[in-house]
Amino acid sequence: MFNLRMQYVKTHRITNTDLRARANIPTLNSTKQVRTLHQLRKDSLKEIDSLSRRILSCQAVRLPGHKLKRGGGPITTQGTMRADLEAAGLCPKGSGGDLAIWIPNLLGNPCQQIDEQLHLPEGTYRKGIKPTRKK
């Protein structure tokens, strides 16, 4: 990719972080967060009666009084969505992923805010948004 030989990489101790910085490639974690936010935006644009919107409404909200155990518990869809929304600044921490809070924030124009919060190059989030078709 960069026309580097393994001997050169070992000698100069070039890391993957250095290579990502040279190519201006975002980290895997931020790429996953952007994809999750794109999917959440797509699902939030659908009608309320659609299956994916119903699944979203029952998964994103934490039950009252429910607390997660500390430590390395299982990774859930609910936890991933909430963590990505909180990292992007669309949902305040501790709100439980309430739909009334993050859907208006996501449907507004949060592109610059998401890029800043996730430390992405400008325009990264906007690139993946497809124009919505009118039915």
N, C-alpha and C positions, 0 to 999 in steps of 0.2 A: 504494500500500500504506500509506504513512504520510501521504498527502495532502500531499506535498511537490512543489513545482514545480522544474523543472530550473534555473531562474534562482536559486532559493533554495539549491539544492544547490551550484551553482557559486560563488555568493557566499560562502557559509559553509564551503566546502570539506568537505562531508560525504562520508565514504568508506563503502564497503561494510562495513567493519569496524564503523563506528559504527551503521549500520543493523541489522547482525546483533545487535549488543549491545542495541539498543533492543527488538528483537523476540524476544530470547533464542533465536536460531537458531544451532545449532552450525555449525562450519565444514564445508566439503565433505570435507576430509580425515578429520575425525572421524566424519562420517556414513558415509563409505566403510569406515572401520575397524569401526564398529559393525555394518554390514551383513555384512562379511566374518566377524566373530566370530559373528554369528547363524547364518550358513550353516555355519561350522565346527562349531558346537554341534549344529545339526540333523543334519549328516552323522555326527558322532561318536555320536549316539544310535542310529543305524541298526545293523543286524546287520553282523558282520564280513565276511560274504560278499557284501554289497550292492556294486554297482558303484561308487557314489560313495565308499564307505568304502575300497575297494581303491585307487581313484585317489588319494584323500587320503593313504593310507599310503605310496604310492610317490612322491608329489610333495612331501610336507612334510619328508622326511628328506634331508639333503644327504649325498652320498657321502663316505666317509672320504677325507681329504686334498684334497678339492675346494675351491678358493678362487676367489672371484669376482674379476674384474678391477676395478681401480679406475677410476673415471670413469663416464660415462653409458652404461652397457651397456643391453641390452634389458631391459625389465621382464618378469619371469616370474611365473607363478602361485605358484611356490615362494617366490620372494623376497617377494612381496606378503603371503602368508600368514604367513611368518616375521616380517616387519616388524610386522605388525598384532598378532601374539601377543606379541612383545617389547615393543611400545609399551603394551600393556594389562597387562604385568607377569605374564602367564601362563606365559611361557617365558623362561628366562634367556638372555642374549645368548651366542652361541657354542655353544649346545647342539645346533644343527643341526635344530631343529624336531622332536625326538624325540617320538613319539606318547605314550610312557609318561610323559612329563613334563607336557605341556599338556592332555591329555584329562581326567585327574582334576581338574586345576585349573579347567577350563572347565565340567565337569559338576557341580562343587560349587556354591557360591553366590557367584560372583565379582562380582555386580552392582555393589556399592558400590566395590570395588577398581577395576573397569573404568572407572566414572564418574570416580573420582579420578585415575587414571593418564592418561586421555584428556582431562581437564579439561572434563567435561560436566556439565550440571545434574543434580542428583540424580534418579535414576529413569529416565534416558534409556535405558540398556541394558535395563532390565527391561521397558520398554514394548513392545519388539519381540519378546519371548519369548512364543511361543504355548504353551498347555498341551499336554502330550504325551497322546496317546490310547493307551489300553491296547487291545491286540489280543485 
